[in-house]
Amino acid sequence: MQMFPWSGYGTDVMEPQVDILMPDGVRVFYGNVEPSEAQEIVLNMSTKGKTSP
């Protein structure tokens, strides 16, 4: 068997991704995100603190 170094967590199939680290240390991850959804997620997280659109 041949081993290869890998740094992913198996989430590559969920590209594109948004990964946000909140000020309190909570990490919020979204997968299969469209550009318009990414904008909405970042806006909601930064202005309203909401983790779901």
FISEPA-430257 format. One record per residue: residue number from 1; residue in three letters; x, y, z of N, C-alpha, C, O, CB in turn. Coordinates in steps of 0.001 Angstrom, whole numbers, plus 524288, in hexadecimal, padded with zeros to 5 digits. Glycine has a CB too. Example, Ala and Ser with C-alpha at 12.3 -4.5 7.8 and 13.67 -1.06 7.14 Angstrom:
BEGIN
+-----+---------+-------+-------+-------+-------+-------+-------+-------+-------+-------+-------+-------+-------+-------+-------+-------+
| num | residuo |   nxx |   nyy |   nzz |  caxx |  cayy |  cazz |   cxx |   cyy |   czz |   oxx |   oyy |   ozz |  cbxx |  cbyy |  cbzz |
+-----+---------+-------+-------+-------+-------+-------+-------+-------+-------+-------+-------+-------+-------+-------+-------+-------+
|   1 |     ALA | 83386 | 7E9C6 | 81E78 | 8300C | 7EE6C | 81E78 | 83390 | 7F31C | 81E78 | 8379C | 7F309 | 82111 | 82C2C | 7EE87 | 82356 |
|   2 |     SER | 83232 | 7F736 | 81BA8 | 83566 | 7FBDC | 81BE4 | 83264 | 8001E | 81EBE | 83461 | 80472 | 81F67 | 83704 | 7FDAA | 8165D |
+-----+---------+-------+-------+-------+-------+-------+-------+-------+-------+-------+-------+-------+-------+-------+-------+-------+
***
This chain:
BEGIN
+-----+---------+-------+-------+-------+-------+-------+-------+-------+-------+-------+-------+-------+-------+-------+-------+-------+
| num | residuo |   nxx |   nyy |   nzz |  caxx |  cayy |  cazz |   cxx |   cyy |   czz |   oxx |   oyy |   ozz |  cbxx |  cbyy |  cbzz |
+-----+---------+-------+-------+-------+-------+-------+-------+-------+-------+-------+-------+-------+-------+-------+-------+-------+
|   1 |     MET | 80356 | 7FB6A | 80000 | 80000 | 80000 | 80000 | 80380 | 804D0 | 80000 | 8078B | 804F0 | 80299 | 7FC36 | 80001 | 804CA |
|   2 |     GLN | 801E3 | 808C1 | 7FD0E | 804C9 | 80D9F | 7FCD2 | 80197 | 811DC | 7FF88 | 7FCE6 | 81256 | 7FE95 | 8060B | 80F28 | 7F712 |
|   3 |     MET | 80419 | 814EF | 802E5 | 8016F | 81912 | 805D3 | 802F4 | 81E5A | 80385 | 80773 | 81F30 | 80207 | 802D5 | 818D1 | 80BC6 |
|   4 |     PHE | 7FF35 | 821DB | 8033F | 8002D | 8271D | 80156 | 7FE85 | 82B00 | 80584 | 7FA76 | 82A4B | 807FF | 7FD3D | 82820 | 7FC22 |
|   5 |     PRO | 801A7 | 82F2B | 80657 | 80004 | 8331A | 80A2C | 7FB20 | 835EC | 80840 | 7FAA6 | 8371B | 8039D | 80478 | 83715 | 80B35 |
|   6 |     TRP | 7F79B | 836F3 | 80BB8 | 7F2AF | 83985 | 80A59 | 7F138 | 83D3F | 80EB5 | 7F164 | 83BC7 | 81349 | 7EE40 | 83577 | 80963 |
|   7 |     SER | 7EFD2 | 841EC | 80D6B | 7EEA2 | 845C3 | 81177 | 7E8D3 | 846F6 | 811E2 | 7E743 | 84A1C | 8152A | 7F196 | 84ABB | 8106E |
|   8 |     GLY | 7E5A1 | 8448B | 80EA9 | 7E009 | 845A3 | 80ECC | 7DD2D | 84262 | 812D0 | 7DF57 | 83EB0 | 81501 | 7DDAF | 844BA | 80984 |
|   9 |     TYR | 7D859 | 843C3 | 813BF | 7D504 | 840ED | 8176C | 7D0AD | 83E06 | 81495 | 7CCBF | 83C98 | 816F6 | 7D2AE | 844AC | 81B70 |
|  10 |     GLY | 7D15B | 83D26 | 80F88 | 7CD64 | 83A74 | 80C82 | 7C90C | 83DFF | 80AA3 | 7C506 | 83C24 | 808C4 | 7CB22 | 83627 | 80FA4 |
|  11 |     THR | 7C9CF | 8430F | 80B20 | 7C5BA | 846C2 | 8099C | 7C692 | 84909 | 8042E | 7C3B4 | 84C88 | 8028A | 7C56F | 84B20 | 80D89 |
|  12 |     ASP | 7CA75 | 84717 | 80167 | 7CB90 | 84935 | 7FC32 | 7C6E7 | 848C1 | 7F88A | 7C654 | 84BEE | 7F4F9 | 7D037 | 8466E | 7F9D2 |
|  13 |     VAL | 7C393 | 844E1 | 7F95A | 7BEF9 | 84434 | 7F60C | 7BAE1 | 8485F | 7F724 | 7B6FC | 848BA | 7F458 | 7BCA0 | 83ECB | 7F6DB |
|  14 |     MET | 7BBB6 | 84B8A | 7FB30 | 7B7F8 | 84F9A | 7FCA5 | 7B9C2 | 85502 | 7FADA | 7B802 | 858F5 | 7FCF7 | 7B722 | 84F98 | 8028B |
|  15 |     GLU | 7BD39 | 85536 | 7F6FD | 7BF1F | 85A33 | 7F4EB | 7BADF | 85CCF | 7F1BA | 7B7B6 | 85A0F | 7EF5D | 7C410 | 85967 | 7F191 |
|  16 |     PRO | 7BAA3 | 861E7 | 7F18C | 7BD8B | 865A6 | 7F4AB | 7BB7B | 865DD | 7FA44 | 7B6F8 | 86495 | 7FB52 | 7BD47 | 86B0C | 7F22D |
|  17 |     GLN | 7BEEC | 86785 | 7FDD1 | 7BDB0 | 8677D | 80360 | 7BE5C | 86CE3 | 805C5 | 7C161 | 8701B | 803DD | 7C11D | 8638E | 8063A |
|  18 |     VAL | 7BB80 | 86DCD | 809F7 | 7BC33 | 87274 | 80D36 | 7BD46 | 8706F | 812B0 | 7BA41 | 86D56 | 814C9 | 7B73D | 8763D | 80D0D |
|  19 |     ASP | 7C190 | 87230 | 814FF | 7C331 | 87086 | 81A33 | 7C412 | 87575 | 81D67 | 7C792 | 87888 | 81C34 | 7C844 | 86D02 | 81A02 |
|  20 |     ILE | 7C0EE | 8763E | 82177 | 7C11A | 87B0F | 82484 | 7C280 | 879C7 | 82A22 | 7C03B | 87642 | 82C7F | 7BBD5 | 87DFF | 82440 |
|  21 |     LEU | 7C645 | 87CAE | 82C45 | 7C7A8 | 87C36 | 831C5 | 7C574 | 880F7 | 83492 | 7C71A | 88560 | 83396 | 7CDBB | 87BC4 | 8328C |
|  22 |     MET | 7C1B4 | 8800C | 83814 | 7BF24 | 88444 | 83AEB | 7C2BB | 8864C | 83F3E | 7C647 | 88382 | 840E8 | 7B9E1 | 88265 | 83D3B |
|  23 |     PRO | 7C1DD | 88B20 | 84118 | 7C526 | 88D57 | 84539 | 7C54B | 88A05 | 84A36 | 7C92C | 88A1B | 84D0E | 7C33D | 892BF | 8468C |
|  24 |     ASP | 7C11C | 8871E | 84B46 | 7C0FB | 883E7 | 85004 | 7C38D | 87E93 | 84F3D | 7C368 | 87B49 | 852BE | 7BB60 | 88328 | 851CC |
|  25 |     GLY | 7C5ED | 87DB3 | 84A9F | 7C8B5 | 878D9 | 84998 | 7C57D | 874AE | 846E8 | 7C798 | 8709D | 84570 | 7CAB7 | 876BD | 84E86 |
|  26 |     VAL | 7C06C | 87594 | 84638 | 7BD12 | 871D1 | 84384 | 7BE58 | 871F9 | 83DAF | 7BECD | 8762B | 83B60 | 7B723 | 87308 | 8447F |
|  27 |     ARG | 7BEE9 | 86D66 | 83B5D | 7C008 | 86D02 | 835C9 | 7BB1E | 86B30 | 83301 | 7B8C3 | 86746 | 83481 | 7C4AD | 86938 | 834B7 |
|  28 |     VAL | 7B990 | 86E0B | 82EEE | 7B4E4 | 86CCC | 82BEA | 7B69F | 86B99 | 82654 | 7B976 | 86EA0 | 823E7 | 7B0CE | 87169 | 82C10 |
|  29 |     PHE | 7B4DB | 86722 | 8245A | 7B67E | 8654C | 81F38 | 7B1B7 | 86475 | 81BC7 | 7ADD7 | 8622A | 81D76 | 7B9B4 | 86036 | 81FAD |
|  30 |     TYR | 7B206 | 86656 | 816EF | 7ADEC | 86588 | 81310 | 7B064 | 8631E | 80E3B | 7B4A1 | 864BB | 80CA0 | 7AB11 | 86AC2 | 811B3 |
|  31 |     GLY | 7ADCB | 85F44 | 80BE2 | 7AFC9 | 85CCA | 8072D | 7AC0A | 85D69 | 802A3 | 7A769 | 85E80 | 8035E | 7B0D4 | 85712 | 80828 |
|  32 |     ASN | 7AE1B | 85CB2 | 7FDE4 | 7AB1A | 85D3F | 7F909 | 7A885 | 86299 | 7F8B9 | 7A3D8 | 86300 | 7F7AD | 7A6F2 | 858EE | 7F8A2 |
|  33 |     VAL | 7AB88 | 866A7 | 7F99F | 7A98A | 86BFB | 7F9FD | 7AA23 | 86EBE | 7F4BF | 7AE5C | 86EC4 | 7F271 | 7AC66 | 86F0A | 7FE53 |
|  34 |     GLU | 7A5ED | 87108 | 7F2EB | 7A605 | 87448 | 7EE38 | 7A7DD | 879C4 | 7EFBA | 7A74E | 87B47 | 7F442 | 7A081 | 87479 | 7EB8C |
|  35 |     PRO | 7AA0C | 87CCA | 7EC10 | 7ABF6 | 88204 | 7ED58 | 7A7DF | 88580 | 7EFF8 | 7A920 | 8884B | 7F3AD | 7ADE0 | 884A1 | 7E879 |
|  36 |     SER | 7A30C | 8855F | 7EE1E | 79EFC | 888A4 | 7F085 | 79DD7 | 886DF | 7F61A | 79CB6 | 88A16 | 7F97E | 799F2 | 8887B | 7ED3D |
|  37 |     GLU | 79E23 | 881CB | 7F70A | 79D49 | 87FC1 | 7FC51 | 7A1C4 | 88155 | 7FFEB | 7A0E6 | 88283 | 8047F | 79CB8 | 879C3 | 7FC35 |
|  38 |     ALA | 7A68B | 8815B | 7FDDF | 7AB0F | 882DA | 80107 | 7AA80 | 88877 | 802E4 | 7AB9A | 889A7 | 8076B | 7B027 | 88230 | 7FDE8 |
|  39 |     GLN | 7A8CD | 88BE4 | 7FF71 | 7A804 | 8915B | 800EF | 7A3F5 | 891CF | 80540 | 7A4BA | 894B7 | 80901 | 7A658 | 8949C | 7FC31 |
|  40 |     GLU | 79FA5 | 88EF7 | 804BF | 79B7A | 88F1A | 808AB | 79D65 | 88CE8 | 80DE4 | 79C35 | 88F14 | 81204 | 796AE | 88C01 | 806C0 |
|  41 |     ILE | 7A051 | 888A9 | 80DBB | 7A25A | 88645 | 81282 | 7A5E8 | 88A19 | 81560 | 7A549 | 88AF8 | 81A10 | 7A557 | 8812F | 8113E |
|  42 |     VAL | 7A99E | 88C60 | 8128E | 7AD4A | 89002 | 81506 | 7AA6C | 894C2 | 81725 | 7AB9D | 89688 | 81B73 | 7B187 | 891B8 | 8111E |
|  43 |     LEU | 7A6B4 | 896D8 | 81441 | 7A3B0 | 89B54 | 81616 | 7A0B3 | 899FE | 81B0F | 7A0E2 | 89CF1 | 81ED9 | 79FE5 | 89D2E | 811D6 |
|  44 |     ASN | 79DF2 | 89590 | 81B15 | 79AF7 | 893FF | 81FB3 | 79E7A | 89303 | 82464 | 79D25 | 8947C | 828C5 | 797CC | 88F22 | 81E87 |
|  45 |     MET | 7A2EA | 8908E | 82384 | 7A671 | 88F56 | 827D4 | 7A8DA | 8944B | 82A12 | 7A967 | 894C9 | 82ED3 | 7AABE | 88B9A | 82604 |
|  46 |     SER | 7AA48 | 897F4 | 826B1 | 7AD0F | 89C96 | 82886 | 7A978 | 8A0B6 | 82AD8 | 7AB0F | 8A38A | 82E65 | 7B01A | 89EED | 8241E |
|  47 |     THR | 7A4AF | 8A11F | 828ED | 7A142 | 8A547 | 82AD4 | 79D19 | 8A368 | 82EA2 | 79B6C | 8A65D | 83209 | 79EAC | 8A7E3 | 82651 |
|  48 |     LYS | 79B6B | 89E87 | 82E16 | 79716 | 89C9B | 83144 | 7989F | 89824 | 834DE | 795A7 | 896BE | 83862 | 792B7 | 89AE0 | 82DCE |
|  49 |     GLY | 79D40 | 895E1 | 83406 | 79EF5 | 89179 | 83731 | 79BF3 | 88C7F | 83628 | 79C36 | 888D0 | 8393C | 79E86 | 892D3 | 83CCA |
|  50 |     LYS | 79909 | 88C58 | 831C6 | 795EF | 887BB | 8306A | 79959 | 883BA | 82DAE | 79C85 | 88519 | 82A55 | 79142 | 8893A | 82CEB |
|  51 |     THR | 798B3 | 87EB3 | 82F20 | 79BC0 | 87A99 | 82CA3 | 798CE | 877E1 | 82844 | 79B03 | 87481 | 825A6 | 79D68 | 876A7 | 830A1 |
|  52 |     SER | 793E2 | 87941 | 82767 | 790FD | 87703 | 82304 | 78E08 | 87B5B | 82045 | 78BC4 | 87EC0 | 822D0 | 78D2E | 872A3 | 824E0 |
|  53 |     PRO | 78E0C | 87B43 | 81B05 | 78B7B | 87F75 | 81802 | 785A7 | 87FC2 | 818E9 | 78307 | 88316 | 816A4 | 78C7A | 87EB6 | 81246 |
+-----+---------+-------+-------+-------+-------+-------+-------+-------+-------+-------+-------+-------+-------+-------+-------+-------+
***
